[in-house]
Amino acid sequence: MNDLSRRVLTPPPTEPGDTPRPRSYRTGPFGVLDIGSTKIACLIGRTESDGSLRVLGFGWHRGRGVRGGGIVDLEEAERAIRACVGQAEDMADTRLREVTVNLSCGAPASRLFNVEWPVGGRAIEVADIQKVVAEGRTRAVLEGRELIHAMPLAFTVDQTEGVPDPRGLHCDVLTARLHVVDAATTALRNLTTVVNRCDLEVAELVSAPMAAGLSVLVADERELGATVIDMGGGTTGMAVFAQGQLLHTVQLPVGGAHVTNDLARVLSTPVSHAERLKTLYGNTQTSQDDERELLPVPLVGEEEHQIAKVPRAMVINIIRPRLEETFELVKEQLDQSGLSKVAGTRVVLTGGASQLAGARELAARILGRQVRLGRPQGLRGLPESASGPAFATASGLLAWCAGHGQVMRDVEFDAERPKGLFRRIADFLKERL
């Protein structure tokens, strides 16, 4: 080999002040918990040597003690979570001490704003980035609400905009565009309490629609613009992605359980049978045969043999208005966010309630966008029973734990985490002693 070849292949020497920036993902194992109104799911996973995610354990249980994403019965919710986590731990042959939990309670809301930080002409350091984010967190605090995410979307170095990572650049003023997500403090305390009662710590709270987006969106959709609609049992989450990042998220207090309750109330049938009607015969579009097809409907409080017959068209006409209301609310929130154009023309439906026949077509008509159904992607070892849209949030939480979707993941932005963790431990001990 000649000298030129050696010079080309030899890496440049590292300067004394240079520190390599870690780019590897978290290896694991780590656990996540999706606490919903209709189901509770737990996944345990790890990152493989090639960077892919593998599921080691999976458990799920019918949702109990949860309504509208919030905890309403500590004992019922604790039993369901313990059963769910136990299944996943036995399958993975490991025991969890902490879990990353989805955020669906406390009326989560997001805001965008700019924060400036004087640098004075020197090179930008990690401390500058941490300080500008900390300043944004301080300004974003609202009474009665707690910050969950304070994510820098992009930086401006003096007059140069759109800088993804400003470390090492010289400037006078560093400006960060922050996306802040917060939620009601009391709802978060209830969520933390029920997890602590299961002998677990909350490692982190993650916006549920954002997690669903990490699970179901492809890279081009996140970059060009797409809206994720996560249709759960008690709530419907919306997340807008563009330029590879989350720009907006909101939680709506309506979900698949409201469709079931509408059927039970109008038809005077037990909730369990209303759920069966929705699953087997539910649709948003009628056909010529729907008026002639009669469905058996047991009546509340009547003897078992007292069964009414209703046309399938009646069931559809009860379901359709609730889904129309849901998509109208999504459209209204999208327009109010000011991101309607940035969100592009792509909508991805996910969550258990998105599987209702005709939901995709109805969403396309009301929203005026291209709509597809999203399922979890990129997970090895995911059981077939957990591969549907209902488990998109849990799969996305696992991806987040590994480091996917996190901005500048080698920088610690949450300076308050140790204090918050200490406070949670102190509260836990006070409750037990």
HELIX and SHEET records of a PDB file:
HELIX    1   1 ASP A    3  LEU A    9  1                                   7    
HELIX    2   2 LEU A   74  ALA A   92  1                                  19    
HELIX    3   3 VAL A  126  ALA A  140  1                                  15    
HELIX    4   4 THR A  185  ASN A  196  1                                  12    
HELIX    5   5 ALA A  208  VAL A  216  1                                   9    
HELIX    6   6 ALA A  219  LEU A  224  1                                   6    
HELIX    7   7 GLY A  256  LEU A  267  1                                  12    
HELIX    8   8 VAL A  271  TYR A  281  1                                  11    
HELIX    9   9 GLN A  288  GLU A  291  5                                   4    
HELIX   10  10 ARG A  312  SER A  337  1                                  26    
HELIX   11  11 GLY A  352  GLN A  355  5                                   4    
HELIX   12  12 ALA A  359  LEU A  367  1                                   9    
HELIX   13  13 GLU A  384  ALA A  386  5                                   3    
HELIX   14  14 PRO A  389  PHE A  391  5                                   3    
HELIX   15  15 ALA A  392  ALA A  402  1                                  11    
HELIX   16  16 ARG A  417  ARG A  432  1                                  16    
SHEET    1   A 6 GLU A 201  SER A 207  0                                        
SHEET    2   A 6 GLU A  98  LEU A 103  1                                        
SHEET    3   A 6 PHE A  30  ILE A  35  1                                        
SHEET    4   A 6 LYS A  39  THR A  47 -1                                        
SHEET    5   A 6 LEU A  53  ARG A  62 -1                                        
SHEET    6   A 6 LEU A 379  ARG A 380  1                                        
SHEET    1   B 2 VAL A  66  ARG A  67  0                                        
SHEET    2   B 2 GLY A  70  ILE A  71 -1                                        
SHEET    1   C 4 ALA A 109  PRO A 118  0                                        
SHEET    2   C 4 VAL A 173  ALA A 184 -1                                        
SHEET    3   C 4 ARG A 145  VAL A 157 -1                                        
SHEET    4   C 4 THR A 160  VAL A 163 -1                                        
SHEET    1   D 5 GLN A 245  LEU A 252  0                                        
SHEET    2   D 5 THR A 236  ALA A 242 -1                                        
SHEET    3   D 5 ALA A 226  MET A 231 -1                                        
SHEET    4   D 5 ARG A 346  THR A 350  1                                        
SHEET    5   D 5 GLN A 370  LEU A 373  1                                        
SHEET    1   E 2 LEU A 294  PRO A 298  0                                        
SHEET    2   E 2 ILE A 307  PRO A 311 -1                                        
END                                                                             
